[in-house]
């Protein structure tokens, strides 16, 4: 009986101590994640506000990396294929409506460009056309990674042309664009007024709750350490 009274608290205390060590490790890992996230935010901010560079050539498309190339400011020149535009559901600071995803035929291939936001009453392409720029255009914007699948609880329906995310591969396949880049370009705000799309609405936001998570793990580590002391020494005083 005496050995059991000693063994049970010892095992419980040892378990609590192991949990404390695990929680400390998790807290340190979250601090490392926070450092990585802050570095990522700084890199993306620098890319998005740098002088624009030429769009990557087709030889570089296969090596496109969202982590390395996403939100890079680029300039691209070509002719818009307005008959092949795709409207993608969007919720923005201007309300609910659509992104106007339009192929831009360049001298080297085709890249989808997001010309910007339009409200539902302007979804008819005949309301835009030449007023929003035709011929060869030079556009500046941000490189963006494809958004496959669809939106929250909604899947893209290519057969019925219902789109809830900017899925480059699926949109390109639906429009028969065999030479499309694997990314798209979010066009910056321009001088165009209604009924043209409103550009420059790219939201650059990264959640960073790592410090809160780290403090939570460290708090649990303290509680586990306190429980260890109770099991190991509290029983001895009885």
NORKA-V958746 format. One record per pair of residues at least 24 apart in sequence whose C-alpha atoms are under 6 Angstrom apart, sorted by the first residue. I is the first residue (numbers start at 1). J is the second residue. If there is no record, write none. Layout:
BEGIN
{{I;J} {I;J}}
END
This chain:
BEGIN
{{9;231} {9;232} {10;232} {13;228} {13;231} {13;232} {16;224} {16;228} {17;225} {17;228} {20;221} {20;224} {20;225} {23;217} {23;221} {24;218} {24;221} {27;214} {27;217} {27;218} {30;210} {30;214} {34;210} {47;72} {48;72} {48;73} {66;145} {70;143} {70;144} {71;142} {71;143} {71;144} {72;142} {72;143} {73;141} {73;142} {74;140} {74;141} {74;142} {75;139} {75;140} {76;138} {76;139} {77;137} {77;138} {78;104} {78;105} {78;106} {78;136} {78;137} {79;104} {79;105} {79;135} {79;136} {80;104} {88;163} {88;164} {89;164} {109;179} {110;179} {110;180} {111;180} {111;181} {112;184} {113;184} {113;185} {114;185} {114;186} {114;187} {115;187} {115;199} {116;197} {116;198} {116;199} {117;197} {117;198} {118;197} {128;195} {128;196} {132;196} {140;187} {141;185} {141;186} {141;187} {141;188} {142;185} {142;186} {143;185} {144;183} {144;184} {144;185} {145;183} {146;183}}
END
